[in-house]
Amino acid sequence: MIASARFLVPTFLLSLAASAFAAVPAAKPVSADLVVYGGTASGVMTAYSAARQGLHVILLEPTHHLGGMVTGGLSATDYAYFPIIGGYTREFYKEAASTYGKGDLDHPTDFLSEPKVGEAIFNRWLKEAKVDVRLGERLREHGGVEMNGKQVAALVTEDGQRWEGKVFADCSYEGDAMAEAHVSYVVGREGEEVYNENLAGVRPETPKHQFLWKISAFDDAHKLLPYVDPGPLAKGGSGDKKVQAYNFRLILTNDPTNRMPWTKPAGYDAKQFALLTRYVQSYKEHTGKDPVLATVTNPVCFDHAKCDFNNNGPFSTDFIGKSWAYPDGTYAEREAIWKAHVKYTQDFFYFLATDPSVPQSLRDDTNKWGRAKDEFTDTDGWPRQLYIREGRRMTGVYVMHQADLQTDRTKPDSIAMGSYNSDSHNIQRVSMPDGSVFNEGDVQVAVQPYEISFRAILPKPEQVTNLLVPVCLSASHVAYSSVRMEPQYMMIGQAAGVTAALAIQGNIPVQQVAVDKLQNILRKDGTILHLDQQAHRARSRMHPQP
């Protein structure tokens, strides 16, 4: 039997026992200069950077692993124009590449590595920097942040422990510390008019990852097929509270000695994939090609016969429409959503591997692949981290928006650079008036390298003055679709760590940290801050000096 869904859900999502701690006497508070909540790759970089600046740092992580998506299945790094990746982030990828005999990061494939390699690097870096890492520490669901006026005084975890600090950083994908501190934020898509963005809101034209020929949204009894919403589609450009699809990034191998077979999940029901059946059965008629696993997934391969399998096409690993309630959900509601994604993923691959309705070419190819025995060994080869592509987004001192990616790409207070295209996955799958099925929300628009404003990680000073938010940062849905990439989170985390040090040294609010001092330290440590700087690096690599 396949591992049941509970083995893929982190322990912190299964232990909804905050009330059980109510009668336990409060432990003695633990204090630090900087308290980081969330051991994502950004959280690791924030903690590491601050420790390198001489701070005593505590890093709280609800699960029992560090690195978030970087060590949770996203091995196909979203690098785009990789010369802009600098600082400790570049050193991380350089060290990972050296594991495979590579070192200069001159080729895109140099940024690909196994999850276990990245996790080992993160663990060692934090140990060497003497960061106090506390795993299995989740914020108390209500009352998890204690405030003293406009300052966070302490975080309180579910065991009743108080974690006091001078500065705090919320580096989680969920932004729970930010929300508990009453920082303003949004969930969903702005309308076009909010920031004058022509990519905002509902997208009536969604050409990518789309059904390219008409497929009915209904069965023979005119009942809506599973995973199709009835609609109607809202007006183009209008805002809503919906978020892009989440998925799991599986690390699969075709090495028979390291490959686990697909086995039947508990409660499996093939009928849920009626729409997928119609798609794959009609695929050859419309394309002239036999479908294979790459038809319905996107494998990016790297060393040791492994590939990172991502979403691809109109019906794939993205669980479209099932993420909307996650950002503001209770812990119990998020656990249910997480489990539903687990089951969908397990069922999806078992269906492709075994169902007689699936074309033989696709079944055969799926069975050449399986979970790697040497990855995610405590969760039966299934990834530990759900890919939360977008959740809460802070409304901070400055809100990055579409123009910052396209026409207003320079920032005097730049702390890092981005270059990945505007990339929002589909948000909903709806029945159209003609009875066909339509995926809506995917945005893929190329951008040139742009600079990321320091103000985007700062809450408004009238709300909180000692909190930094590098992941759920201040950006519109459109801007966030590019800024949300893990290398950017990591570089922004490095800037957050330095900011914490400067704020503590000057005994000032984080909003008053001098940008020039921050930038000077970042440059010294290799961060690429400006367009002219990255252009010089690119030229230097093409024409190295003797």
N, C-alpha and C positions, 0 to 999 in steps of 0.2 A: 504493500500500500504506500501511496505517496504520503509525505508528511502532511498532517492536517494543518489547516490554516493557522492554528495557534502557534505553530513553530516558526512561522514567518513574521508574526506580529511581535514587535519588541516587548520585552517584559514590562516596560513601563506603561504600555497600552493595555496590558492584561491585568495589571494590578491597580484596579480602581478602588483603592482602599484608604483614601485620605481620611475618611471618618474614623477609621480604626486607630488613627494616631491621636485622636482628640484627647484621650485620657492619659497620654504619655506626657510626663513632665518635660518641659522645654529644655533642650540641651544648652550648654553654654555657647553663646554666639561665637562664630568663627569670623575673623576679620582679615581683610587684605586691602591692598591699595586698589586693585581692580578685580571685580567679580564679573566673569564672562558667563552668560547663560547660553548654552548650546554649543556642543562640540562638533559642529559642522566644520568643513574645511575653512570657512571664514572665521569661525570661533577659534580654531586652532591657530590660525595666523594672527588673530587679534591678541590672543594670550601670549604667543611666542614673541610677537613684536614688542609688546609691553614689557615682557620679562627681559628682553634684550636691552630695553631702556632702563633697566634697574628696578622695575616694580615687582612687588610681591603680588602674584596673580593666582586667583582660584578660578578654575574652569569647571563648571557644573554641566554635566551631560545626562539627560534622562535615560538613555540606553546604556549599553555596556560596550559600545564601540565608538571610536572617533572617526571623523572625516565626512559624515553625511553622504552625499551622492558620490563624492570623489572616491570613497572606499566602499560605496554601496551599489556599484554596478555601472556607474557612468565612467567607463574607461575610455570611451571615444571622446576625448576632451574637446569641448567647443572652443577652439582656439582662434578660428578665423584668420586675421592678420597677426601671426604670432610674434613679429618683432616688438609689438607693444607690451607683451607680457614680460614684466620685469620684477625686480625686488626679490623677496623671499619666495614668491610664487614661482619665478623662473628657476630659483635654486632648487625648489621642490621637484619640479619636472625634470631638471637636469640630473638630480640625484636618482630619480626613478629611471630615467633613460640609461644611466650608467649601469644599472642592474643588467641591462641587455647589451652592454658593450657599446652604447651610444653616449654622446656627451655634449655636443655643441648645440643641440636643438635647432639644427639647420634645416630639418625636414619635418613636415607635419606629422609623420608617423612617430617622430621622437617624443611626441606628447602623449602617446598611448602606453598604458601600463596596467598590470593586473591589480585588482583591488587590494589584495594582501600585501603587495609591495608598498602602495601608498599608505596603508594603515601602519605598517612597520616604521616608515619614515616619520609619520606624524607622532607616533608614540615615542620614538627615540628623541626627536627634536624637543618635545615638551619635557621629557625627563632631563635632557641636557640643560635646558633653560630653567630647570627647577620650578616649573609650573605645578601647582598643587591641583592635580586632576581628580575630580570626584565623580565617578560614574554611578548610574542608577539614582540620580538626584533630580526629581521632577518638581517643578514649581507647584506649590499648593494652588488648587484650581480657583479658589476664591480667597482673597487675602494673601496672595503670594508675593505682593510687593508692599513694603511699608514705606510710607512717604513722610518726610519731615519738610513741610512747606513745599517748595518746588524741587526738592532733592529726594532721590531715592535713598532711603536709609539702610534698607536690607531687603534681601530676597528670602522668602520662607519656603522651604521645600516640604514635601508631603510628610516627612518624618518629624516635622516641627522644628527642624534646624534653621536657625537664622544665620544668614551669610551677609556680614556687614562689609561695606566698602566705601571708598571715597568716590570712585567712578564705577559705573556699571555699563556693560555692553550686552545687548540682546542680539545674539548671532544665530538664533533658532530660525527654522523655516516658518514656524507658526507665529512668532512675534508675541508670545504670551506675556512676557515681562513688559514689553512696550504697552500692550493693551491694559495690563493691570496697573500700570503707572498713569493711566488715563491720557496717554498720548493720542492725538487724533490720527485716524487712519481711514482708509477706504478698502472695500472689497468689490471686485467686479470691474466693469468697463465704463469709462466715462463716455458721454456722448461727444460727437464731433465738436460741438460748440464750446465745451468746457475749456479746452486748450487750443482750439482751432487746429485740430488734427484730422486730416482726411483718412487716416487709417483707424480711427477710433470707432467704438461702438459695433453694432451688428454689421456683418459683412455680407450683403446679398450676393456679391461675386466672390466666391471662394474656390479658386481653381485647383489648389493643391490638396492632396490627400482626399480626393473627391471621387464620387461615383461618376465615371466618365461616360457611362451609358445608362439609360433609364432602367431602374430596378424598382419594382413596386414595393411600397412600404407595408403592404397588407398581405395576409395569407388568403387562401381560397375562400374562407368564410368572411372576408373583408374585416378581419381583426388585425389590429396593428401588430407588426412583428416586434419581438423583444428588442430592446435597446433603441427604439425609435420613439421620439416624443411626438405627440399629435400636432404640435404647432398651435397657431400659425406663427410664421416667422415675423418678428417685429420689424418696424421700419428701419431701413438702412441708416447707419450712423447713430442710431439711438443707443443710449446707455442701458446697462442692466447690472444685476448683482451676480452674474455668472462668471466662473473662472475656467481657464483652459484645462484640458484633460490631464490627469495624472497617469502614470504607469510605473511598472517595475522594469528596470534595465537588467535583463538576464545576461549572465556570462555563461555562454555555452561553448562546448568543445566538440570536435569531431574526432578526437583521439580516443579510440576504443578502450584504451587502458585507463583513461581518466573520465570517461563518460558514464553518466547515470541514465538509465532508461526512463521513458515516460510511463508512469503508472497511474492508474485510475484514481482521481480525487474522490473523497467522500462526498456524497450528494450530487455527483456529476449528472448533468442533464444536457444532452446534445441539442435539444430543441431550442435552447437559447441562441444557437448560432444559425438559425434559419436564414437570416440575411446574409451572413458570411457564406453559407452554402450556395445561395443564388449567385453571389459574386464570383466565387472561385469556379463554379460550374459554367459560367458564361464567359470566363476570362479568355479562353483560347479562341472562342468564336469572334471576339472583338479585338484581340491583339495578335492572333496567329501564333501565340507561344503557349507552351504548357506551363502552368503555374508551379512555382517552387517556393521554398520557405522565404526567399528574398522578395517574393511577390507581396507578401503580407507582413514582412518585418524588414528592418534595415540593419544587416550585420556589418559592423566595422571590426576588422580582424587585426590581431596583433600577435605577439610572441606566444609560444607554447600552445599553438593550435587552438587559441581561444578567440572568441568574438563577443563584442558587446552588441546585443540585439535590441534595437529600438523600434518604435512605431514606424510604419510605412503603409501608405495607401489608405483607402476609405474605411477599412475594417481591420484593425490590428490590435496591438497591445495597449493602446490608449483606451481607457474606459470612459468614453465620451459621455459627458453629462452627469457623471456620478461623483464629481468633486465639489460641486457648488456649495454644499453645506459644511465642508471641512474647515475653512478658515475661521469662522466664528462658532464652530461646533464645540459642545462640551467634550470632555475627555471621552465619555461613553459614546457620544455620537461619532467622534473621530475614529474610535476603535472599530465601530461598526463599518465605517467607510473603508478603513484600512483592510479589514477582513474581507469585505466585498471585493476589493481590488486583488487581494491574494487569490481568492477563489476564482475570479474571472481569469486571471493569468494562468493558473494551473489548469483550469478547464479548457482554455483557449489552445494551449499546446497539446493537451491530450486529444482534443478534438481533431486537430490537424494531423496528429500522428496515427489516429486509429479509425476515424469515422468513415464508413463505406461511401458516404456522399462526397467525400473529399477526393478530387482527382488523384489517381495513383502517383503521378509525378510529385505532387505536393506531399503526399503521405510518405513516400520513399525518402524524399529529401529531409523532411522533419525528423525522421528516424535515424538519419546520419548524425544528428546533433543531440546533445543532452547536457544537463547541468554538470559543471566541473566538480569533481570530487574534492579538489584542493582549494576551492573558494567557498566562503560562507559555511565553514565546516560545522558550525553550531546551529545552522538552520537548514540542514539537508541540501545545501547547494543553492537555496533560494535567496535572493537579495534581502538584506535587512532593512533597507531604507526605501520608503515610498518616494517617488519623484514628485515632490510638491512643487510644481513649476511656478506656481503663483498662489499667494494667499493674501494675507493682509499687506497693505502698502501704506507706510507712514505718510502723513501730510505734514512735512517738516518745514524747515526754514526756506528751502527751495524745492520745488517739484520739477524734476526732470520730465520733459515731454518731447514730442516728436521732433520739434525744431532742434533740440539739443543733439539729436542723432544725425540730422540732415543738413541744416543750414546755419546753425549757431553752434558749431562743433568745438569752439575753443572756450576755455574757462580760466579766468585768472586764479581761481582757487582750486585748480585741478589736483586730485589726489591719486588718480589712476586713469587708464584709458580703456575704452571698449571698442570693439570692431565687429562683433557678431551681428549678422543681419537681424532685423526685427523678426522675431520668431515666436509667434503664439500658435499653439496647437489648437485643433478644433475645440469648440466650446459646446456645441449641441448638434444632435442629429434629429432632423425633423421631417415630418411628412408634408409635402408640398401640395398645393391645390390640385395638381394633376395626378396626385396619387404616388408620385415618385418620392424616393428618399434623398435627402440632401444634408451634407455635413456643412456646418457653418462655424466660422470664427478663425480659421487658419489664416495667419498673416506671415508671409515670407517676402521681405523687401530688403534688398542689399543696402548696406550703409558703408560709409568710409570711416576710418578711425576717428574717434571723437573723445573728448575729455570729460571726466566725471567730476561734478562739483562736490567739494567738501560739504557744502550746505545740505546736500541730499541725505547725509547720515545724521543730521542734527535735528532733534525735536525743536519745536518752537520754544524760545526761552521762557515764555510765560507759562509753559506747561511743565517742563523738566529741564534742569540745568546740568545734570551729571550723568546723563544716559546717552549712549551711542547705539545706532541701529544700522549695522552694515548690510544685513540681508533683506529684511522687510523695509528697505530704504524708501525714500520719498521720490516717487516716480509715477507717472500715469501708466495705465495698462500698456500703451503703445511703447513708451520708453522702457518700461520694465521688461518687455519681451526681448530686448537686447541686453540690457544691463544684468539680467538674472543669471548669466553664465558663471560657472564655478570659478574660472580664473579671475573674473572681475570681483566676485565675492571675496576671494582670497586676497587680492591686492587692496581692496577697500578695507579688509580686516587689518592688514598691515598698517594702513593709515590710521585706523581706529585705535590700535595699540599705541602708536606714537602720540596721538591726540590725548589719550588718557594720561600719558606720562607728562605732557606739557601742561595739561590742566591741573594736575596734582602739584607739579613743581611751582606753578604760578599761583596756586590756590584761587583759581578762577573757573567760571563756568566753561563747559566744553565749547559753547558758542563763541567764547572770547579768545580762544587759542589763536595765536598769530599765524596766519597762513604761511608767511615767508619762513618762519622757523620750522613749521611742519614740513613744508616742501623741501627745505634744505636737508633735513634728516632723511626724508624719503629718497631724494636724489643720491645722497651719499650711500644709501643701501641699495641702489640700483633700480629704483622705480622709474618708469617712463611716464612723465607727466604731461608732455606737450607734443603737438604734431611735429614741430621741427626736430624735437629730440628723437622721436621714433623714426623720422625720415633719415636722420644722421646715422642711427644704428643700422638701418637697412642698407644704406650706402656703404657703411664700413664693413658690413658682412660680405657685400658683393665685391668690394675693392679694399681688402685689408691692407693696413699700413705695414711696411717692413719692420 
